[in-house]
Amino acid sequence: MDVSEARSEQAHLPLGELGSALVADALDTLGHREQCLGPDIRPLTLDQKLLGRAFTVSSVPATDPNPQQPYQGLLAALDELPAGSIFVFDTGRSDAAGVWGELITTACIADQVAGALTDGLIRDVTRLIEYGFPVFSRGATPYDSKGRVDVVAHNVPVRIDGVLINSGDVIVGDADGVCVIPAELEADVRRLVAEKQASEGEFRQAVRNGMRVSDAFRKFGIL
């Protein structure tokens, strides 16, 4: 399968609607209680959401402040980035540079990428907000990544805030935070989310109709 075929396949994966809170609850039920990233990794605006399969990128601090061929690892990763995916940029929580910006975003929008996630910093924030492209990060800095952060691998396992992320895992992000669903647990998570959504609807209706919250909890088992 070539790159264009892979992008087309990724773009049409039926992910549906998932929210981070219900996903976290489902993962808790499955015994995976530490699948959410740190609370300081936030969307640019509270209405932004991430939902897609991870495309992972690993980076290290740069050793050459004036590289002759900058961005080589990043460019290689972007060339293979499938449509519908989430660009997951592991920096080891680096504050050295903005690893995501306006020009990369422009390319990703053209390639129908679903969003970007980093434990590092970004830049060009005003433009990114104007574009409406979902980007989750710890903050912003004017510094460029050239000579500060080097991408050394992509499509490899990465670990952010103790959470292992493999390419193909499902990333769910919203105003509450970011959860990572291991690919092998996706079907179980979806089933549990659907079950809890139904129970929550019944709970809401019951308390609106006058049932005491303690009685509703005993009946439906959720709160």
C-alpha positions in Angstrom: 0.0 0.0 0.0 1.5 3.4 -1.0 1.2 6.6 1.0 -1.8 7.9 -0.8 -3.7 4.6 -0.3 -2.9 4.6 3.4 -4.1 8.2 3.8 -7.4 7.3 2.0 -7.9 4.3 4.2 -7.1 6.2 7.4 -9.5 9.1 6.5 -12.5 6.7 6.3 -12.1 4.9 9.6 -15.4 5.0 11.4 -14.4 6.6 14.7 -17.8 8.1 15.5 -18.2 10.4 18.5 -16.3 9.9 21.7 -15.7 12.2 24.7 -12.7 12.1 27.0 -14.6 11.8 30.3 -16.7 8.7 29.2 -13.6 7.2 27.6 -11.7 7.6 30.8 -14.5 5.9 32.7 -14.5 3.0 30.2 -10.8 2.6 30.5 -11.1 2.6 34.3 -13.6 -0.2 34.1 -11.2 -2.2 31.9 -8.5 -1.7 34.5 -6.5 0.9 32.5 -6.7 3.8 35.0 -3.7 5.8 33.7 -4.5 6.5 30.1 -5.0 10.3 30.3 -2.3 12.9 29.6 -1.4 15.7 32.0 -4.0 18.4 32.7 -1.7 21.1 31.3 -2.0 19.7 27.8 -4.9 21.8 26.5 -6.7 22.8 23.3 -6.2 26.2 21.8 -9.9 26.9 22.3 -12.3 25.0 24.5 -14.4 23.9 21.5 -11.6 22.1 19.8 -11.7 18.3 19.8 -9.2 15.6 18.8 -10.5 12.3 17.5 -8.3 10.1 15.3 -5.6 7.5 15.2 -2.2 8.4 16.5 0.7 9.0 14.2 3.6 9.1 16.6 6.8 11.2 16.3 9.8 11.1 18.7 12.2 14.0 19.1 15.4 14.9 21.1 17.2 18.1 22.0 19.2 19.3 19.0 23.0 19.1 19.2 23.8 21.5 16.3 22.4 25.0 16.6 23.0 25.7 12.9 22.2 22.6 11.0 22.9 22.5 7.3 19.8 20.5 6.6 17.2 21.4 9.2 13.8 19.7 9.8 14.8 16.5 8.0 13.1 14.2 10.5 10.0 16.3 10.7 9.7 16.5 6.9 10.1 12.7 6.6 7.3 12.3 9.2 5.0 14.8 7.5 5.5 13.0 4.1 4.0 9.8 5.6 1.3 11.4 7.8 -2.1 9.7 6.9 -5.3 11.7 6.5 -7.6 11.4 9.5 -4.7 10.9 11.9 -3.5 12.8 14.9 0.1 14.0 14.7 1.5 13.0 18.2 4.7 14.9 18.8 6.7 13.6 21.8 9.2 16.2 23.0 9.9 14.9 26.6 8.0 18.1 27.7 10.6 20.3 26.2 10.3 24.1 26.5 13.0 24.7 24.0 10.9 25.7 21.0 7.6 25.8 19.3 7.4 22.4 17.5 4.1 23.1 15.7 3.2 26.2 13.7 1.2 27.8 11.0 3.0 26.4 7.9 2.9 22.8 9.1 -0.8 23.3 9.9 -1.5 24.6 6.4 0.1 21.4 5.0 -1.9 19.2 7.4 -5.2 20.9 6.5 -4.5 20.2 2.8 -3.8 16.6 3.6 -6.9 16.2 5.7 -5.1 15.5 9.0 -7.4 15.5 12.0 -5.2 17.4 14.5 -2.0 17.7 16.4 -1.0 16.8 20.0 2.3 17.6 21.7 3.7 17.6 25.2 5.8 20.5 24.1 5.1 24.1 23.0 3.7 25.6 19.8 3.8 29.0 18.0 1.8 31.1 15.5 -1.1 30.7 17.9 -3.3 33.5 16.4 -3.1 31.9 12.9 -3.8 28.4 14.3 -6.9 29.7 16.0 -8.0 31.4 12.8 -7.6 28.1 10.9 -9.6 26.1 13.5 -7.2 23.2 13.3 -7.3 21.3 16.6 -3.9 21.6 18.4 -3.3 20.5 21.9 -0.2 21.5 23.7 1.3 22.9 27.0 1.6 26.4 25.8 3.4 28.7 23.3 6.8 30.3 22.6 8.2 32.3 19.7 11.3 30.1 19.4 11.6 28.0 16.2 12.6 24.3 16.5 15.5 24.7 14.1 18.7 23.9 16.0 16.7 23.3 19.2 14.5 20.1 18.7 15.2 17.3 16.2 12.7 14.7 15.1 14.6 11.4 15.2 11.8 8.8 14.4 8.2 8.4 13.5 5.7 5.5 13.7 7.5 4.3 16.9 6.1 3.9 20.4 6.3 7.1 22.5 5.5 7.8 26.1 3.9 11.1 27.2 3.2 11.6 30.9 3.7 7.9 31.5 1.1 6.9 28.8 2.4 4.6 26.1 1.2 5.7 22.7 1.5 3.6 19.5 0.6 4.6 16.0 -2.9 3.4 15.5 -4.1 4.0 19.0 -7.1 6.3 19.3 -6.6 9.8 20.6 -9.6 11.5 22.2 -9.2 15.1 23.3 -11.6 17.9 24.3 -12.0 20.6 27.0 -11.6 18.0 29.8 -8.3 16.6 28.5 -6.7 13.9 26.4 -7.2 10.1 26.6 -5.4 7.4 24.7 -7.3 4.2 23.8 -4.9 1.3 23.0 -6.0 -0.1 19.6 -6.7 -3.5 21.1 -9.2 -2.0 23.6 -11.1 0.2 21.1 -14.1 -2.1 20.7 -14.5 -2.7 24.4 -14.2 1.1 25.1 -16.9 1.9 22.5 -19.2 -0.7 24.0 -18.8 0.6 27.5 -19.2 4.2 26.4 -22.4 3.4 24.6 -23.8 1.6 27.7 -22.9 4.5 30.0 -24.4 7.1 27.7 -27.7 5.1 27.7 -27.6 4.9 31.5 -26.8 8.6 31.9 -29.8 9.5 29.8 -32.0 7.4 32.0 -30.4 9.0 35.1 -31.0 12.5 33.8 -34.6 11.8 33.0 -35.3 10.2 36.4 -33.9 13.1 38.5 -35.7 15.6 36.2 -38.9 13.7 37.0 -38.3 14.1 40.7 -36.3 11.0 41.7 -33.8 11.6 44.5 -30.3 11.5 43.3 -29.4 8.7 45.8 -32.2 6.6 44.5 -31.2 7.3 40.9 -27.6 6.2 41.8 -28.8 3.0 43.3 -31.0 2.2 40.3 -28.6 3.1 37.5 -25.2 2.8 39.2 -23.7 5.9 37.8 -23.0 9.5 39.0 
